[in-house]
Amino acid sequence: MSLLRPRSQRLSTITLSASLLLVLSSAATVAIASEPLQLRTDRTEVRGTREVESGNYQAGIQKLQATLKRTSKAHGRAPILNNLCVAYIATQDLDNAFDYCEQAVQNGRNLSVAYNNRGVLRVVTGQPGEGIADLHIANIYSNDFGVAKSNLARLAD
């Protein structure tokens, strides 16, 4: 049985709530709370993805971690790393969020998702310049990935 299944429906978007943005934001970025930024789970569904998308982050993290331990190829690791990045941001575990977001970018696959999520994390943790740069890169790698473009527009307001 394959651990990876492409999803036919559109990507799931996880919107950071205003309260989460306020918790994660420095004084310089609090203004973005009125227009929440969006995170994205990966196109490829792996064990734990549905839990993350439904807000059951701890169960999702456990399943994703178990799957990651059994997955060695870069193409198989990319969706797991992207989804762990999202889950750790949502649970406000910033050390793990930075680690998995960075690993997702370094993996070199599904880069529109990886750069978008790392960009959002950087913006809401007080690194707006680096975050906006990541969102621009996500937009370059995107074919039909409008979330990075939408996040950039929200930051421009």
KERO-883246 format. One record per residue: residue in three letters; x, y negated, z of N, C-alpha, C in turn. Coordinates in pm, whole numbers, padded with zeros to 5 digits, always signed. Example, Ala and Ser with C-alpha at 12.3 -4.5 7.8 and 13.67 -1.06 7.14 Angstrom:
residues 2
ALA+01319+00569+00780+01230+00450+00780+01320+00330+00780
SER+01285+00225+00708+01367+00106+00714+01290-00003+00787
***
This chain:
residues 157
MET+00083+00118+00000+00000+00000+00000+00088-00124+00000
SER+00058-00217-00086+00134-00341-00095+00092-00438+00014
LEU+00189-00506+00071+00160-00607+00172+00117-00738+00107
LEU+00145-00755-00022+00115-00880-00091-00004-00862-00183
ARG-00102-00952-00172-00218-00949-00260-00245-01090-00307
PRO-00238-01114-00440-00274-01248-00488-00420-01276-00459
ARG-00450-01398-00420-00588-01437-00393-00646-01500-00519
SER-00766-01463-00551-00831-01521-00668-00890-01658-00636
GLN-00930-01681-00512-00986-01811-00478-00876-01913-00461
ARG-00912-02039-00452-00815-02146-00439-00743-02136-00305
LEU-00631-02204-00297-00551-02202-00175-00629-02259-00059
SER-00601-02210+00058-00664-02263+00178-00589-02386+00226
THR-00663-02485+00266-00605-02607+00319-00635-02613+00467
ILE-00536-02647+00544-00554-02669+00687-00526-02816+00711
THR-00623-02886+00763-00610-03029+00787-00573-03051+00932
LEU-00468-03128+00952-00431-03163+01088-00534-03260+01142
SER-00590-03227+01255-00690-03315+01314-00624-03440+01369
ALA-00704-03542+01389-00652-03667+01442-00587-03645+01578
SER-00645-03559+01661-00586-03537+01794-00451-03467+01784
LEU-00437-03373+01692-00309-03307+01674-00207-03405+01619
LEU-00249-03488+01525-00158-03588+01471-00110-03682+01581
LEU-00199-03721+01670-00160-03811+01778-00060-03744+01871
VAL-00078-03617+01896+00015-03544+01982+00152-03533+01915
LEU+00153-03507+01784+00279-03487+01714+00345-03617+01669
SER+00269-03724+01664+00317-03848+01602+00398-03934+01697
SER+00492-04005+01637+00558-04112+01709+00473-04236+01691
ALA+00504-04342+01761+00425-04465+01751+00421-04516+01606
ALA+00527-04493+01531+00535-04543+01393+00441-04470+01298
THR+00398-04349+01333+00316-04272+01241+00174-04251+01292
VAL+00138-04309+01403+00004-04290+01457-00102-04339+01359
ALA-00070-04438+01278-00166-04494+01184-00218-04390+01085
ILE-00147-04283+01061-00193-04182+00966-00302-04094+01025
ALA-00329-04107+01154-00429-04021+01218-00568-04040+01159
SER-00601-04157+01109-00733-04178+01052-00749-04106+00918
GLU-00641-04074+00852-00642-03998+00728-00555-03874+00748
PRO-00612-03765+00794-00531-03646+00826-00455-03593+00705
LEU-00335-03547+00731-00254-03483+00628-00290-03336+00622
GLN-00265-03275+00506-00305-03137+00486-00185-03045+00473
LEU-00196-02931+00539-00101-02821+00525-00163-02720+00431
ARG-00080-02631+00376-00130-02532+00283-00074-02394+00318
THR-00161-02297+00323-00112-02160+00330-00072-02119+00188
ASP+00003-02013+00177+00057-01969+00050-00050-01905-00037
ARG-00025-01905-00169-00117-01841-00265-00128-01690-00242
THR-00021-01629-00200-00019-01484-00183-00062-01451-00041
GLU-00164-01370-00032-00215-01333+00099-00131-01220+00157
VAL-00089-01237+00280-00018-01134+00354-00089-01116+00488
ARG-00060-01005+00555-00121-00980+00686-00099-01101+00776
GLY-00207-01153+00833-00201-01266+00923-00249-01396+00861
THR-00255-01400+00727-00296-01522+00658-00439-01562+00695
ARG-00529-01467+00691-00669-01499+00720-00687-01551+00862
GLU-00611-01496+00954-00619-01544+01093-00573-01689+01102
VAL-00462-01720+01036-00412-01858+01037-00516-01951+00975
GLU-00572-01912+00862-00670-01996+00793-00797-02015+00875
SER-00830-01919+00959-00952-01932+01040-00925-01995+01176
GLY-00800-02033+01202-00768-02099+01329-00728-02006+01441
ASN-00719-01877+01414-00675-01780+01514-00522-01766+01501
TYR-00453-01872+01540-00310-01885+01510-00223-01780+01578
GLN-00248-01750+01704-00161-01654+01774-00170-01515+01712
ALA-00289-01471+01679-00304-01341+01612-00236-01343+01476
GLY-00252-01454+01404-00187-01468+01274-00036-01464+01285
ILE+00018-01535+01383+00163-01537+01405+00214-01397+01434
GLN+00145-01324+01519+00189-01187+01552+00192-01098+01429
LYS+00088-01105+01347+00084-01021+01226+00189-01066+01125
LEU+00205-01197+01108+00305-01247+01014+00446-01209+01058
GLN+00474-01220+01188+00607-01183+01239+00635-01034+01215
ALA+00535-00951+01240+00553-00807+01218+00579-00777+01070
THR+00508-00845+00983+00526-00826+00839+00662-00877+00795
LEU+00705-00990+00850+00835-01046+00815+00949-00950+00848
LYS+00937-00880+00960+01041-00784+01001+01056-00670+00900
ARG+00947-00639+00829+00949-00528+00733+00975-00573+00590
THR+00996-00703+00569+01008-00757+00434+01145-00818+00414
SER+01219-00768+00316+01355-00817+00295+01373-00897+00167
LYS+01286-00880+00069+01303-00949-00060+01248-01091-00051
ALA+01319-01184-00118+01284-01326-00112+01140-01352-00155
HIS+01095-01287-00264+00959-01314-00311+00855-01267-00211
GLY+00885-01165-00133+00793-01117-00030+00797-01199+00097
ARG+00912-01259+00125+00927-01340+00247+00865-01479+00233
ALA+00862-01533+00113+00816-01671+00092+00676-01698+00149
PRO+00576-01617+00116+00443-01648+00172+00437-01634+00323
ILE+00514-01543+00377+00515-01523+00522+00577-01645+00590
LEU+00690-01692+00536+00757-01809+00594+00669-01933+00583
ASN+00605-01952+00468+00515-02067+00452+00400-02062+00553
ASN+00343-01945+00572+00229-01934+00662+00270-01943+00809
LEU+00390-01896+00842+00440-01916+00979+00467-02064+01005
CYS+00517-02134+00906+00538-02278+00917+00406-02346+00954
VAL+00301-02316+00881+00169-02375+00906+00119-02339+01046
ALA+00128-02212+01081+00076-02168+01211+00149-02235+01327
TYR+00280-02246+01317+00355-02309+01426+00330-02460+01433
ILE+00308-02524+01320+00271-02666+01325+00136-02679+01397
ALA+00042-02595+01359-00093-02602+01417-00094-02573+01567
THR+00000-02491+01614+00006-02461+01757+00100-02555+01832
GLN+00155-02653+01761+00244-02754+01817+00374-02695+01872
ASP+00414-02580+01820+00544-02521+01855+00644-02573+01753
LEU+00695-02692+01780+00774-02764+01679+00909-02701+01651
ASP+00973-02639+01750+01101-02573+01723+01084-02462+01620
ASN+00986-02376+01642+00961-02269+01545+00908-02325+01414
ALA+00827-02429+01420+00775-02490+01297+00890-02539+01210
PHE+00983-02615+01268+01097-02663+01190+01178-02547+01133
ASP+01199-02443+01213+01277-02329+01168+01211-02260+01049
TYR+01083-02229+01059+01016-02156+00950+00991-02245+00828
CYS+00964-02373+00850+00948-02463+00735+01079-02473+00658
GLU+01189-02484+00730+01321-02490+00665+01352-02360+00591
GLN+01325-02247+00655+01348-02118+00590+01262-02105+00463
ALA+01139-02155+00467+01052-02147+00350+01110-02227+00234
VAL+01164-02346+00263+01226-02427+00157+01352-02358+00106
GLN+01436-02308+00196+01560-02243+00157+01537-02114+00079
ASN+01422-02051+00100+01388-01928+00030+01383-01949-00121
GLY+01345-02069-00164+01346-02101-00307+01225-02054-00385
ARG+01124-02005-00319+01002-01959-00387+00882-02037-00333
ASN+00781-02052-00414+00659-02122-00374+00692-02258-00313
LEU+00779-02331-00385+00835-02454-00329+00735-02568-00315
SER+00630-02571-00395+00532-02678-00377+00466-02667-00240
VAL+00437-02546-00197+00377-02524-00066+00480-02551+00043
ALA+00601-02500+00026+00705-02514+00127+00742-02660+00152
TYR+00762-02736+00044+00798-02877+00060+00682-02959+00116
ASN+00560-02928+00076+00445-03001+00131+00439-02983+00283
ASN+00446-02859+00328+00432-02832+00471+00546-02892+00551
ARG+00669-02880+00500+00782-02940+00571+00769-03093+00570
GLY+00720-03148+00460+00700-03292+00451+00600-03342+00554
VAL+00489-03272+00567+00389-03311+00668+00450-03304+00807
LEU+00522-03196+00836+00585-03183+00967+00681-03298+00994
ARG+00760-03333+00895+00855-03443+00914+00784-03575+00937
VAL+00680-03602+00862+00607-03728+00878+00549-03739+01019
VAL+00481-03634+01063+00412-03643+01192+00506-03632+01312
THR+00632-03598+01287+00729-03594+01398+00826-03711+01391
GLY+00790-03814+01318+00869-03936+01320+00983-03944+01221
GLN+00977-03864+01115+01076-03869+01008+01005-03900+00876
PRO+00940-04017+00869+00857-04045+00751+00934-04050+00620
GLY+01055-04102+00619+01132-04109+00495+01160-03971+00438
GLU+01207-03881+00524+01236-03744+00480+01108-03671+00442
GLY+01000-03696+00517+00873-03631+00487+00817-03673+00353
ILE+00821-03803+00326+00771-03852+00198+00856-03798+00083
ALA+00987-03788+00104+01074-03729+00001+01033-03584-00026
ASP+01006-03508+00079+00961-03369+00062+00829-03363-00015
LEU+00737-03453+00016+00607-03454-00053+00624-03486-00201
HIS+00718-03576-00234+00746-03604-00376+00802-03479-00445
ILE+00890-03407-00377+00946-03284-00435+00835-03180-00453
ALA+00747-03168-00354+00634-03074-00365+00550-03108-00487
ASN+00530-03235-00509+00451-03280-00623+00519-03244-00756
ILE+00651-03250-00761+00726-03213-00881+00711-03064-00911
TYR+00719-02981-00808+00709-02836-00827+00567-02789-00853
SER+00472-02874-00833+00332-02836-00841+00283-02830-00985
ASN+00205-02726-01013+00134-02719-01140-00005-02779-01121
ASP-00077-02727-01025-00213-02775-00996-00231-02798-00846
PHE-00122-02821-00778-00121-02833-00632-00144-02978-00594
GLY-00268-03019-00575-00301-03158-00549-00284-03203-00406
VAL-00251-03113-00316-00243-03151-00175-00127-03246-00150
ALA-00011-03221-00206+00103-03310-00185+00071-03449-00240
LYS+00010-03453-00357-00029-03581-00416-00130-03652-00325
SER-00224-03578-00273-00324-03634-00183-00259-03685-00054
ASN-00163-03609-00001-00092-03652+00120-00013-03780+00093
LEU+00050-03789-00023+00123-03910-00059+00030-04030-00068
ALA-00086-04010-00126-00184-04119-00137-00231-04164+00001
ARG-00249-04071+00091-00292-04106+00227-00185-04187+00300
LEU-00061-04155+00273+00048-04228+00338+00069-04366+00277
ALA+00028-04383+00152+00044-04512+00084-00059-04614+00129
ASP-00171-04565+00183-00279-04656+00225-00239-04739+00344
***
